[in-house]
Amino acid sequence: MNKLIKSFFALPIGLAVGFLAAFLHQANFEIFITLYWGFLFVLIFLVYSIRWSIRFAKTKLAAVFFVPGWFLSTYFLSTFTQAGDIVIANEMISKIYLGTAVILLGITAVWPIKN
């Protein structure tokens, strides 16, 4: 029962990570080419946060709560609001972020738990 209660903490963590990632994945700086530093930071942060959630709960059930939390916040921020605002636009970097994040979340969720 304790593992189940700890697993529920992964849902708000997934919501927060998805919200943060939606804004940061577009961060870049330009030297001679455009380097998307936010994209790499977000993917690394995504993997570490889901791994931390799984280690904290000591069960992979935390991934079952983390992934929908990330998905809900990502979906909410990629749809138009009444004011016409959208955070995750239909751009190539956003499509690459979403595809890569889904693959990494799937891989990380089934990765063995270390003691």
Secondary structure, 3 states (H helix, E strand, C coil): CHHHHHHHCHHHHHHHHHHHHHHHCCCCEECCCEECHHHHHHHHHHHHHHHHHHHHHCCCHHHHHHHHHHHHHHHHHCCCCCCCCCCCCCCHHHHHHHHHHHHHHHHHHHCCCCC
